[in-house]
C-alpha cells in the first residue's frame, strides 16, 4: 500500500475512533447497555465521500479500536466485521458517474443498506456469538437511532474535500 493511502487510512480511522469516543451511555441491550455516539456519522461521511476502501477499513479499525480500549472489548470482533461490511456497502453503493457520493438518491440508498447491515449485524452478533438469543432485540432500537444520527452525513458530506485532487495530502 502506498504511503499516502496509509496516512489517509490512519487519519480516517482516528477520526472514527475520536467520534465514537464522543458518546452517551444508554442502559439498553446486553448487560451494560449501549452507546449513542458520533462515530456512525463520521463513518457514513467517509464511506460516502471516499468510497469502499476507506469506508470499510476506517469504520472497522476505528470503532473496533474504541471497543478494545474501553469497557466494550467483548464487542470488538463484531464491531470490526459489522462496520467493515457496512462501510464497504455504503462506499460501493454510493459510487456514480458523477463521482463518489455525488448522487443524493444513491447516497440515501447506500445509507439505508449500510444501516441495515449495522442493525442486522449487531443483532446477529449479540444473539448468536454473545449467546443471548432473542434478548438481543433490545439493542435494535439503539442501533436504529445510531443509523438515524448517521443520516446527517447526507447534509455534511458535501463539505468534504476531494482527496484525489487535494494538494499536500
C-alpha positions, 0 to 999 in steps of 0.5 A: 500500500502506498504511503499516502493511502496509509496516512489517509487510512490512519487519519480516517480511522482516528477520526472514527475512533475520536467520534465514537469516543464522543458518546452517551451511555444508554442502559439498553441491550446486553448487560451494560447497555449501549452507546449513542455516539458520533462515530456512525456519522463520521463513518457514513461521511467517509464511506460516502465521500471516499468510497469502499476502501476507506469506508470499510477499513476506517469504520472497522479499525476505528470503532473496533479500536474504541471497543478494545480500549474501553469497557466494550472489548467483548464487542470488538470482533463484531464491531470490526466485521459489522462496520467493515461490511457496512462501510464497504456497502455504503462506499460501493453503493454510493459510487456514480458517474458523477463521482463518489457520493455525488448522487443524493438518491444513491447516497440515501440508498447506500445509507439505508443498506449500510444501516441495515447491515449495522442493525442486522449485524449487531443483532446477529452478533449479540444473539448468536456469538454473545449467546443471548438469543432473542434478548438481543432485540433490545439493542435494535432500537439503539442501533436504529437511532445510531443509523438515524444520527448517521443520516446527517452525513447526507447534509455534511458530506458535501463539505468534504474535500476531494482527496484525489485532487487535494494538494499536500495530502 
